[in-house]
Amino acid sequence: MKYVDSIYASNQSGKLGGVIFSSNQYGVYSCMRKPPLNPNTPAQQLTRSGTANISREWAKLTDAQRDNWRDVAHKYPFQKKGKTYFLQGYMFFVKLNKSLYEVGEPVLKDFPSINNIVQQTFDLFSVKIINTPSGKDLLLFINPDINSDTKLSIFATMPVKPSELYGNRRTYKIAVLDGSFTSGSSIKDFYINKFGLLPDSASKAFFEYKATNLVNGFSSLPISCTTKGI
């Protein structure tokens, strides 16, 4: 990627031959056009199916319901590339409900009263690998317990070499936990079902979590991109 240093490029965007021009908070930049990748993985198919289902629910709303979503959308700003923006009513509806869809909750057709929203934060999030008579195990410790209005999505990387940085590895969702989960319980089966093996003494893994409020779908990351290595 190359930044364009020109007084004529302040608002430049689009394609010229095989070169793409765009901009971010640092200015206008150019890069070579690359064909989009579409491996059509099961995760992608699930996401697309969910978005399609949510879109169909939008079409079923009454005019009054859609107007209400449009009204509330202008009260919730989002940050991207250092800029503040607001979503249109339809996109706000999709974005909010997508968080709920990802944890198996039904589509929220009416925007909830702000008085019902209880965001949960976690003071402790720790994953430990231990040796047991039957072999290695992975234990997840959290505090406080997950409340009834929250689901906790757990993400993990495959085992990596101790010298590898977290940013070089992709995380995958391995489990969605609810209030029935007890701190200190095993998540070994979740991890093995996703990756087919466990980290050993010569490797480590990184873990993240995303807490989704079931009342309104907004997600809270108390510690941004929380990562824990073992």
N, C-alpha and C positions, 0 to 999 in steps of 0.2 A: 504494500500500500504506500502511495506517495501523496504527500500534501501539496496542493497547488498554491504557489505563491504568486498571485496576480490580482491586481485591482479589478480585473474584469471577471474574476471567478467567484465573487462573493456570493452569488446565488446560483452557481452553475450546478446542474444536475442532469442526469440522463445518460444516454449511450452514444458513443462515437466510435464506429467500427467495433473493435473488440475491447474497447476501454469503457469502463463505467465511472461516472462522476457522481459523487454524493457528498454529504456533509455531516459532521457531528459537532460536539462542543469545541473541538480544536480547529475547525475550519473545513474547507473543501478539500476532498481527497480523490484520487483516482486509483483504480485497480483494474486488472485484467478480468474480463468476464469469464466466469466459470459456470458450466452447466449445472443446474441444481441437482443435488443428490436425492434420490427417493428410494431407499432400500425397502420401503413398505414393510417395516418390521411389525410384529404383533403389537408392540407398544404404540406405534404410529396408527395402526388400524383402530386400536381401542380409543385413542384420542379423537380420531376423525369421526368414529361412530358416536362418541359422546357429544361432540360438537353438533353433529347432525340432529341428534335427539333433542338437544337443548333448543336448537333453532326451530324444530317442529313445535316445541312447547310454546315458544314465543308467538308463533302464528295462531295458537289456540287462545291466547289471552284476549280479554275484552279490551276495547279502546281505552277504557278508564284505567285498566291495569298497565297498559303500555305507556299511557301518558304519565302515570305515577313513576314508572322506571325512568322515563326521560327527565322528569323533574328532579329525582334524587341523584341521578348521574352527575348533575352539575354541582352537587355538594361534596363530592368525593374526588379530589385531585390525585393524579398519579405522577410519579417522577420518572423521567427517562432521559438519559444523556444530559443531566443537569437542567432539564426543562420541565415545567409543570404543564400538564395537559388534562383534559377531561374527556371521558369516553361518551359516545352517543348512547342513548337509552338501550338500544339492542345489544351493543358490544358490552355495555356494563352488565346487562342481564346474563350474557354468555360467560363473561369473565368470572362473575361471582358464582354462578352455578357450576362452572367447570371445577372449582375447588371442591364443591360438594360431590360432584359426580366421581371425582378421583378417589373418594373414600366411601363410595357406595351409598350415598344419600340421595333421596329424591330431589327433583327440581323444585326450587323455591319460586312459586309463582308471584307472590306478593312480597314486596320489600318489607322487612320486619321493623317493628318499632325499635328505636335506638335504646329504649329502656330495657329491652330483652337481651342485649348483647353483653356477654361476659367473656372477655378474652383471658385465656390462661397462659401463664408464663411458667417456665421451668428453671428452678435454681440449680438443678443437678441433672446432667445427662452424661452417663459414662458407660462404656462397654468394656468388659474385661474378659480375657481368655483365661480359663483355669483348667487344671488337670484333675480328672476324676478317675475312679477305678475303671469306669467304662470308656475312658478316653477324654479328649478335649471337649470343652463346652464354652459357649459364649453367653455371658450374663449381661443384661441391660439394667442399669440402675437409673431411676428418675425420681425427682422430687419437685413438687408434690405429686400425688397420684393423679392420673388422668381423670378429669371430671366428666360428668354425664353429657356435657355440651361440647365435648372436644374429641377429636380423633387424631392420633399421632402417627404420621407416616414416617417410616424409617428407611433411610437410604444408605447404601454401602458401596464400596469399591471392591473389586476383586483383590486378592492378596497381591501386594506390591513389595518390591525390594526396599529395605530400610532407607536406602539412599534416595528413593524416588520421592518427588514432591507431590502433594495432594492434587495440585492444579493440573498435573499431567494425566490424571486418571478420571474416568467418568463414573459417576455414581448411578446406581439403579435402585428403584424401590424394591424392598424385600418384604415389607409387612405394613399393615395398617392396624394399629392397636387402639382399643377403647378402654373404658373404665374397668373392665374385667381384668386387665393386665396388672400384675403385682410386681413392684420394683424388685430387682434381683432375680427375676425369672429368666429362663433360657430363651435365646433367640437363635439357637444353633440350627434348628430345622429350617427356619426361614432363610438363613444364609445359605445352607447347603442346597435347598431347593432351587435357589437362584444361581449359584455358582458351582455347585457340585463338589466343593471341597472347603476346608477351613484354613485360615492362616496358620503357619507354624512358627517355630522360634526364629526362622531365618526370613520371615516376612511380616508384614503388618497390613492392616486394612483401615480405611477411614469411614466414619459414620456421620450422617447428618439427620436432622429431623425437621418436620414441618407440621406445626400444630394448626389444625383446621377447625374453626368454630362452626358447629352445626346449625346455629341459629341463622347465620347470614352468609356463611361461606367465606368470609374474609380470613386470610391466613396470617398467622403471626409467627415471626421468627425472632424470638426474644434475644438470641445471640445470632447475628446474621451469619448464615452458612455455618452453623455450628459443626465442627469436625472433631472427631476423636480418633486417635491412632492407637492401635494395639500391637 
